Amino acid sequence: MARVGRLTLFAAIFVAFAALLGFKAFVPAIPTSRLQRRCPALVLGHTPKTVQAPRSTSLPRPALPTLLAAGGAAALLLRQVVQRLGSNDSALRDLISKHTNILIVDDFTNSDSVESPVLPEPRCRANSADELHWYVAPNGDGLPPVRWILKKPSALQRVLLEGGLGFAESYMDGDWDTDDLERLVFEMLKLENVRSELGWRVMPLLSMIFWGALKWKILPGNSLKGAQSNIANTYDVLNSPKLYEIMLGPTMQYTCAYYPRPDMSLDEAQEAKMDLIAKKLDLKPGMRCLEFGFGFGAQAHYLASKYGVHVTGVTLSREQMAWAVEHNAHPNIEYRFQDYREVTGKFDRIYSVGMFEHVGRNSYETFFDKCYELLKDDGIMLIHTMGWARRGPWNHNAFVNKYIFPGGEMPTMSHMTMEYSDRWHMEDWQSFGKSYVMTLRCWLERIRDWKGLEELDNRFRRMWVYYLCACAAAFERRRVKLWQITYTKLNSTRPDDCLHIRNEASPEMAASTAA
């Protein structure tokens, strides 16, 4: 036991050393112009102790394999330590019992076959918000516990060693089931803020998070070539839009709908979202609009046909572009297979719906600067994006990055107000993440029987169901947000603020809509 304890201490020191190497080696070089704006004292020749002067040299190439080896070795070592010393899962069971409303049921008699997921009917619409968000406090007080049915003894160990990724993959592999997957994930999320109670047992999980952030820091995957690969692995991997056609329905909107009323259908809510975007953009017939990441073309077609604007849309998904050209063509729309960084020209309006999550935090400055270059001085920019509630580096070892959105990163609130936004004037910030709960449930309802999708195996089905239910739980807990943020240029030639966002539709927009 003493030897294992020494190994644990050694592993902890090794991780700390790797983290220190990562920080010291990867402090970004700050251009002089940016540094002057951040700290004028440096321009005067005085370097305060709390400010690190910019590095004039790039990272030495030998540091890359050193960091990779250190981080990888630390993660493997910590995993071995916990497997040897922590094979008893009682600590995790106790934590779950103390902080959640979960009943763990051991049922180790089942076969090794991976079964298709069986789910209760999702609650997609209701007469009140209380009915829709039925298990959230205070509505959830007094509910019977949700059952976590373990089919293999290794399920708890996988969660202990790999956190959310191990939880998801063990479900995909059929290691456990539950009577309500969304609610189970909601309860498990309560453990995020108390995992320190596991003591040294949480070290492999922390090393995985560190490793996931470090890999992206060393080898970011959102270059021009990397971004195209990420999008292809996100939207084109099935080589068929059939799953999306069945799941999304007629609107083909793979982004959050807008539910100002709890009794709306998915199609009504998606149209409400498209109208909300149009209102915020203050569209007038003949305007030139630019859409980054046009999806299946629904938003572009809606604006072109209903508001009489010209839309240029760019995407890196060949499958989505082919579908949009076939189903959402319009004389006022030009669809392009193009990276947003390569667009030229001037536009009255720029908007993105569900694309900003693919930009990457290290490219936010590039994105904002590109939009500034392309937008006319009296123009409006709108970003519709998911947001992240917790500060800190992004973990690229998470389930969503591995299986659903490779390379994706969500911004925090602070990312939207950093230095690269100084040339912008924020007109409006709206948050309606609870609408994504209903959106995801409606998508799940449409594919719950897998009719027409029989070619998808059970592991894929369980993966997809987990994705929808886990995201719904994360939005329900407000761990993930949904934002619409509207900007104008700081030096805008507009005579007034964007008061139209909070007012009723302008007469011009009402007339164009009626036409």
C-alpha positions, 0 to 999 in steps of 0.5 A: 500500500505504501508503494502505491501511495508513493506512486500516487504522489509521483504521479501528482508531481508529474502532472503538475510538472507537465502542466507547468511545462505547458503553461511556460512553453505556450504563453502566446507571443503578444504583438506590440500593438496589442500589448500597448493597448493592454499595458501602456507601462510596457511602452514606457520601458517599465515592466511590472512584475505581474506582466509577462513581456512578450516572447520574441521566439516561437516554441522550440520544436523539441518541446512538443514531444516533451509535453506530449510524452509528459502528459501522456505518461502522467495520464496513464500512470494515474489511471494505473494507480487508481485501478490498483488502489481504487478497484472498490467503487464504494466511494463513487457510490457514496458520492452519488447517494449523498448528492443525487436522487439516483438509485443504483441497481446492480443487474449483472445477469444480462448478456453482453449484447448491446440493445437498442435504447428504450426510452420514455416518450419525451415531453416536448410541449405542454400548457406551462413551463412547469410541465415541460421542466417537470423534474427541475427543482422545485418541481422535482422535489419529492420525485422517486429516484431515477434508476441507474441499472448497472449491467457490468461491474466495470461501469462505475470504474469507467466513470471514475477513470474517464468521467463523462466520456467513460459514462457515455461510452459505457452506455454506448457499449450496453454496460448500463441502462436507465428508466430516464436517460435525460434525468439521470444525466441531469442528476449526474451533473450535480457531481461536478462541483463535489468531485473533490470529495473523491480525493485522490481517486479524481486524479485520472479524470483531471489528467484527462481534462488537462490532456484534452486541453493540452493536445489542442494547445499543441496541435490546434485543429481549426486551420483551413485544412483542419476546419474542413476535416472537422466539419466533414467528420461532423455533418458528412460522416453518414454520407446521407442526410436521411438521419437529419431529414427524419430528425429535423423535419420539414424545416431542416434546422439543426440549431435551437428553435425558439419557444416563446410559448410552451405549447408550440410545435417544433416547426412553429418554434423553428419558424419563430427562431428564423423570424427572431433573427430577421427582426434583429437584423432589421432587414430591408428588401435588396440588402446583401446578407452573408451567412457563415455556416448555412446548414441545410439552407433553411435560414437563407431561403426563409430570409430571401423568400420572405424578406426579399434580401440577397444571401451569400452562404458559405459552408465546409460541409459538402453534404449540407451544400448539396442538400441546400442546392437541391431543396433550398435554391432561390434566385437571391441565394448564392451557396459557396463551399468556402471557409469564412476566412476566405470571403471578400466583399461588403455586406449589409448584414452578417449572421451565423447560426450554430457556426461559431461553436466550430470557430475555436477559441484561438480563432475568435479574434480572426472571426471578429476581425473578418466580420469587421472587414466584411460588414458595412459601417452601418451594418448589423452582425448577429451570432447565434451560438451555444455558450459554456457556463464554466471558465477554464480550458476546453476539454477535447477529450469529452464525449461531444468532441470525440463523437459529435462535434470534432474540434468544437469549442463553446465560448464563455461570456467573457470570450464575447467581450475580450479585446477583439470585440473593442471595435464592436458595439454590443446592441443586444444579448438574449439567452434562451437555452431552455428552448434547446431542451424542447428542441432536443426532445422533439428531435429525439421524439422523431427518431425514437422508433428508428423507423427508416433508419434500420441500417444504423446499428445499436451502438450508434443509436445509443450514442445518438440518444445519449447525445440528445438526452445529455445535451437536453440535461445540460441545457436544463441545468444551464450548464450550457447556454444558447445566446443570440448576440447582436453587434454594430460597429463602434464607429457605425454610421447608424443614427440610433441604437438597434431599438427595433430588437425590443420593439414591434416590427418596423413598418418597413419589415411588416410590409416586406413580410406581408408581401 
